[in-house]
Amino acid sequence: MEKKTDALVLKSTDYRESDRIVTLLTAEYGKLGAAVKGVKKAGAKLRFAAQPFCFAEYVLVQKSDRHTVVSASLHNSFFSLSEDLGAYYTGCAILEVCDKLTYENMDARKLLVLAVSSLKELEEGREAEQLARFLIFALDFAGYPVRAEKCPFCGRELKGRMRFDLDGGAFACSECGKGVPASESTYLAVRALLRGEEIPSRDGCIRALRLLKTFLSKHTELDFPALQEAISIIEE
């Protein structure tokens, strides 16, 4: 059985003497593993198709439950991300989140479009903003939406000290809310991201990144080492 699909390489590992196994994020089939044969040999035509960040049209042959890449047509390699440490690790964080939020045979179209567009924007810089924006929408895709409007309990505008509910994903005033303390700058950054507006401050954006990572880890019960590394580099 042959499949043709646009896919983003989330990770790639060595297999046997000259092959690699890639993890692909596809729109129609969710996350798939596939072998790319002979790509460690000199002059291998499909070498590009076995690299993380590669976004291409893949032709896969399925035999039983195994897939093999037989051809690929490159859309974007995102090579420029490797030229900047912050951009590279931010890109790795995006791939990591995609890998851990997806599974085979799910509809991953929205996440694939989001990931590719985020990587394109990342080539222009502003790592903190791009990563925070990606996390906001990836969380919504996974069923863990974040809310940043008025206090959901008393209806007051949120200012000063407040709290963020790690269970429900909403900011609330310090008098009504439960959860972890949150600064006003964090709240304003998250609200701006949700509204598609300019983030008021870099400090607020970095604080938002830390909070979003905590929220993601709590609900998935997973570690995100690449995401943590990206945030650490952004903070420097």
N, C-alpha and C positions, 0 to 999 in steps of 0.2 A: 504494500500500500504506500502510495506517494502523497506527501503533503507539501504544499507551498505556503509559506507564511512569513510575514515580517517578524523579526525577533531581535531582542537585545540580549547580548551575552552578559549574564550576571556573574559568572565565575567559570574558571577553566582549570582543570587538573590534568597532570600527566597520566597516561595510561599505556602500559606496555612500552615497547622500545621507541616507537615513533608516533604514537597516537595521543590524542587528548580527548577528554570528556568535558563538554560544555553544558552549562545550565542556561537554558534559553527562556526568556520571558516573551510569550507570544500573546496575541490578542485573542485568538480563537480557542487555543488549547491550554491556556494557562502556562504553568511552568513545566518545561520538558528537559530531560537529559538526553544528550545525543553524542555519539562518537564522531570525531573528525579524524579520519585515518591518514597516516603518513605526514602529518603537518610539521613534525620535527625534523624532517629530512630537508636538505638544502634545496631551495627552489620550489618548495611545495606551494601549489597554487592557492590552496585554501588556508594558508598560514594566518591571514588576516581574520578569517572567520572563526578562529579559535582563541581570539584575544578578548579579554573583558572590555566592555564599553562598545564593542562592535555592534552596530545596528545595520542589519542587512535583510534582504529577502533570501530566506533559506529554502532549499528543497531538501526534504527529509524522506528517507525510505524507512518504513516501519516493518519490522519482522518480529512477530510475537509482541512482546512489550518493550522492544528495544528500537531506538531510532539511530540512524546514521545520516550525517550530512553528505549529500552527493554534489551539491553545488550551492553557490551563494553569490549574490550581487550586492555590493556594498552601497549603503546609503550614507553612513557617516561613521568614522572610526573614533571621533572625539580625541584625536591624538594630542591636541594642544593641551588637554587637561594634565598630561604627564609632564608638562614643562613648568608647572607651578605646584608646589607642595600642598598648599591649602586647597586649591581647586581639585587636585588629584584625590586627596583624602575625602573631600566633600563628595566627589563623584563616587568613590568607593562606598561611602555611607548610603548614598541613594541606591546603589546596586544591592547592598546588604539588606536594606529595608524591603526592597522589592522581593528579594529571595525569601525572606522570612514571613512575608505576608501572603504568599501565593502558594498554590498547589496545582497539580495536574487537573485538566478538564474544567477549570473555572473560567469565567468570563473576565479576563484581565485587560480588556481594551482600554478602559479609562486609566488604569495604572500605567500601562505601557506608554500611552500618549503623554501622561504626566511626567514619567521618568525621562523620556526622550526630550521633551520640551525643556525640562529642568536642566538637563545636561547641556543643551544648546545655550540656554541663558547663562549657565555656569562658565562657559567659555569667555563670557564678557566680564567676569569677576563677580564681586559682591557675594562671596561665599555664604556669609551668615544669613543674609536675606533669602537667597535661593534655597538653602537647606531648610530654613524655618518654613518657608512657603510650601516646599515639597512635603514636609512632615505634617503640616496642617491638613493637606488634602489626602495624603496617604492614610492618615488616621481616619478621616471620614470614609474613605474607600473601604477600610477594614471594619467599619461599623463602630468606631470610637470617636464620634464627632466632638469637637471642642466648641464651647460657647463663651462669648465675651460680650455681653450686652449689659442691661441693668441687673441689679440683684434679683435672682429668680424667686426670692422669698418675700422681700418687702417692696420691690419695684423701684428702689432708689438708684440714682446714678452712682456709679462706683468711682470712688476717689480715695486717695491715701492708702491706708493699710486694708488689705482684703485677704480672702482665702480662695484656694482652688481645690475643688473636690476631685480627688484622684479616682473616685468611683464613677461619678456622673459627668465629669469633664466640663464643669461650669465654674466661673468666677462668681463670688458672692461677697457681700460686705462682711467685715470682721464680726459684727454683732450677730448676723444670721447664719453665716456659713460655717461649714466644717471642712476639714482637710488641712493642707499645708499652707503656711503663710505665703503670700504673693505680693510683689511690689506693684505700684501703680504703673511703672514703666513696662513691666512684663505684660500686664493687662492691656495697655495701650498698643504694645507691639502685636500681640495676638489679635486684638480687635482690628488693627490695620490690615493684617494679613488676611483675615476672614473677609474684609470688605474690599480687598484688592487695592488698598491705599498705600501710600509711602509710609514706611515705618518711622516713627518720630525720633528714635535714638538707637545707636548701635548697642549701647549697654542694655537697653530693653530687649533688643533682638537676641543678644547672647543669653540673657536671663530666660527668655522664652524658649530658646533651644534646650536649655537644661531642663526646664519644666516639661516640655514636650517629650523629651527622651525618657524622663521618669514616668510619665503617663503611658507611653508606648510600652516600656518594659513591664510595668505593672499589669497591663491588660493582656499582653502576649505571654508573660512569664518567660521571656527570653532575654538573653544578653545581646547587646549590640556594640561589640568592640570597635568596629570601624567608625560607627557614629560617635562613640565617646572620643576616639582619637581625633576625628574631624573637629569636634567642638573644642577640644584642648588646643589644637593648632589655631583655630579661629580666635580663641581667647588671647593668644600671645600678642 
